[in-house]
Amino acid sequence: MRGEKEMIELIKATALGDDNIRAAYLEGSRANPSVPRDIFRDYDVVYIVKDTKPYRENRGWIDRFGERLYMQYPEENAEYPCDVENCYGWLMQLADGNRLDLHVCTEPYALSKLELYETLVDKDKIMPEERNDNVKRYWILRPQEKRFQDVCNEFWWCMNNVAKGLWREELPYVLDVTDFHVRPMLKQMLEWKIGCGTDFSVSAGKMGKYMERFLSGDCYARFLDTYGRADTKSQWQAAFIMCDLFQETACEVAEALGFSYNQEEARNSRWFLEHVRTLPKDAAEIIQTANKTSEKERQI
């Protein structure tokens, strides 16, 4: 596996040897000093070019970077929006283990997208001076109270769908509702908990991958327990673990930030989840009017 020095020299030499390439820079994990160094860090490279067309038409030009196991042309994938005249890319898993995510972009397009980066080549002095505080853009953001309340509402409301899906034993539906609607709210709340404890000066990482660094062992273990197995019994257990963890965390965040928290909404949502869990499969009604649980009896 080629090392960083060899790869960077190859990337720079390619830019210096091509008059159409006016600048080159790294972005992503290799441009972020706070990201742990390991063998899986990609080389996210952008070449600023006069014109993207020569590179789009001559696909063999990327052979210089080494043998490829497989790759993707993201701008040719219908799943991604594209503007090939201004940006075109090649995502390459190289045979030596390195991954190179390479894009050629026009100057206006590239400069409008700059975040955290490291300049490798700048023939025309067009690259702005890097700012070390750019890393702050990845820090957990302190929420406004409305945002906090919206996250709480989304979590507790979507538990209705989890309950329905579990009663029907429609596991693909339950798993998707949980992973795409409920869990993101829990992860957001846990990130705000981390932010409250760090004065909102750290990043939890993409998809929360660094949360383990900042949460207690017990809290993180409970979060992992919310994934459960793909069977109805396990998903019922995971749903209640999520409710408990969200409730505790939301109360902590609300207190720390001086926000109000809708306890009635949480109680009613949790009560409904518990009620549906005990609902017989041959039930003719979800809730019988004569047997409704009183508000005072509904406890989280």
N, C-alpha and C positions, 0 to 999 in steps of 0.2 A: 504494500500500500504506500503510495507516494505521500510524503510528509507535507506539512503546510508550506514550508519554504519552497519546495519544488513546485507545488501547485500555484502558489502566488507568482513565482517567477514566470511560469508558463502563461498565466493569465495576463501579466504585465507585458510580456514579450509579444503576445498576440496583438495587444493594443498598440504597442510602439511600432510594430511592423505593418500596420494597416492605416493608410492615410484617411480612410473613411471613418475610423474610430478616433474620436477627439478626447474622450476621457473614459476612465474605468473606475468603478468603486465597488466595494463590498458592502452588503447590508445584511440584515438578519443576525444570527447568533454569533458569527465571527466578528461582527462590528460592535457587539454589545459586551463590554467588559464585565458585566454582572452575571453573564451566563456561564455556568460551569463548563470547563474545557473537557471534551471527550471525543472519542473517535467517530461519533455519529454526527458531528456538526457539519451542516451543509456548507458548500461554497455558493453563496447567493451573490452573483456577479451581474452588474449592469454595465454594458458598454454604451456610451452616448455616441450616436452615429449621425452622419449627415443624412443618410437614407437607409431605411430598413430593407428595401427591396432586394439588393444584392445578396443579403444573407437568407432571405426567404426563398430566393430562386436557386441558390447554390447550397443545397443541404449538406453536401460533403465537407463544407468548411469546418464543421465541428469535429471532424475526425482527428484533428490535431490534439484534442483533449484526452484521447485515449479510447480504448475499446469499450463499448457499451454493452451492458447486459440487457437493458430495456430502457425505454424513455417515453416521454409524453410531449406532444406539441400542444400546450394549453390553449393557444389561440385558435386551434382547429377543432377543439372539443366544444360541442354544442352546449355543454353545461356552463361554459364560462363566457362572459361578455368580452368582446375584443375590439381593438382598434389597431389592426395590423400595420397600418401606415406609420403609426407612432410607437408601437410596442409589439415585439414578437419574441417568443421564448422557446427554449429547449430545456426540459427537465430530464437530466441524465443520471442514471445509476451506472457508474463506471465499473468495469470488471475488476479493478483493483480495490474496490470498497468505497472509494470516494463518491460523493454525490455532488453534482454541479447543476445548480439552477441558474441558467444563463439567459439574460434578456438583452436585446438591442433596442434602444429607445432614442427617439429624437430629443434634442436638448430641452425644448420647452416642456415636453411631457415628463422627462426624467426629473428635471428640477422642481416640477410641481408636486412630485411624489416623494421627495426626499424626507426621510425621517432620521433614524440613527444610521450612520454610514462611516466608512473609512475610505478615503481617496487613495487609489493606487496609481493612476495616471491622469494628468490634467494638462493637455498640450496647450490649451488656449486660456488657462486660468479662469475657467467658468464655474468651478465648484466653490460653493460658499464655504467659509471656514466652519469646520465641525464644532459643534457645541457639546461639551461633555454632559450638560444637563438635559440633553435630548432623551436620556434614559428615563426621565421623569414622565414622559408620555405613556409609559407602560405601568406606572404606579396605579394602585387601586384608587379610584376617585371617590371622594366624599360625596354621598348622595344628598340630594334635596329631599325634604320630607315627602313630597308627592311621589317621587320615584320609589322611596322606601315603601310607602303604602301600596303602590301599584304592584310591587313585587310580592308583597304579602297577599294581596287580593288574588293575584294570578296563581300563587301556590295553593291557597285554600280553595279557590274555585275549581281548579283542575283536579283536585282530589275527588270531585264528583264523578269525573270520567274514569278515574282509576277504580273507584268503587263499582261503578256500572260494569266496567270491563272485567273485573275480577269475579263479580257475581255471575256474569255470562261465561266465564272461563275463556275469554278471548285474549289469550296471552300476547300475540303479536300487537294487538291494539294497546293493551296495558303497557307493554314494554316501550312502545313508541311514545305514548302519552307521558309516561314517566321520564324517559330520557330526553325528549324534545321540549317538554313544557314544564314539568314539575321539578326535575333535577336542576335545570339551569337556575331556577329561583332559589333553590337551596344553596347552590354553589355561590350565587351572588351574595346571599346573606352571610355565608361563611367568609367570603372575601371582605365584606364590610366589617365583620368581626375582627379579622386580621388588621384591616385598616385602622379600626378604633384602637387597637393595641400597639400600633406602630406609627401613629400620627399620620396615616395615609402616605407613608414614604417608602413603600416596597411594592413589588409586583408579585402576584400569585402565579404568574407564568401563563402561557397559552393553555387554555382549557383547565386552568387551575392546577397545573402540574407541580407547582412548588408549594402547594398548601400545606403539605406535611411538615415543611420547615417551621411553620408559624403556629400550627394548631397543636393542642396537647395530644399526647398519644391516644388518650381515650376518645377525644372528639374526632380525631382522624379515623380511628378504627370504626367508630359508629358511622361515619360518613361512608366508609367502604362497605359497611354492612347494608347500606341502603340499596346496593346493587342486587343482592340476592341471587337466587338461582331462577331459571326459567320454568318454574312450576307455580301453580296457584297458591299453595300454602306459603312458599318462600316469599312470593310477592306481596301477600297480605302482611307478613311479618315486616318486610322491607318498607311497606307503606307506613306502618305505625312507627317504625324507627325514624323515618323521614319526618313524620309529624312531630315527634318528640324533639328531634334535633332542631327542626326549624323553629318550633315554638320557643325553645330555650334561647336559641341564637337571636331570634328576632327581638325577644324581650331585652337581652343584653345590649343589642345595637340601639334599640329605641331609648333605653336608659342612658347609654353613653352619649347619644347625639341629641337628647332632649326631644325625641319624637313621640307622638301618640301612636298606640298600637291597638288595633281593633280586636279586643279579646273576644267579643261576642261572635264575630265572624269565625275566629279560630275554634271556639267551643262548638259552634253549630256544625262546622265542616267536619270536625273530628267526631262529633256525635253521629252525623250521617254516615260516615265511614264505618264506625262501629256497628251501627244499626244494619247497614247493608250486609256486613259480614255474617250476621246471624239470620238474615232473611232466608226463609226456606225457598227451595227451587220452584216449588209450586205455588208461591205466593200470588194472590190475586191483586194485592195492593202493595205499594212500597211502604206507605205509612198509613195505618188505620187510625182514623180520626179519634176514636175513643181511647186509643192506647198511646197517644203522643207523650213523649217525655217532656216534663215541664222544664222551663228554662233553668230553674235553680238546680235541677238534677243533672244537667249536662256539665260534665267535668272533663277537662283535658287529661 
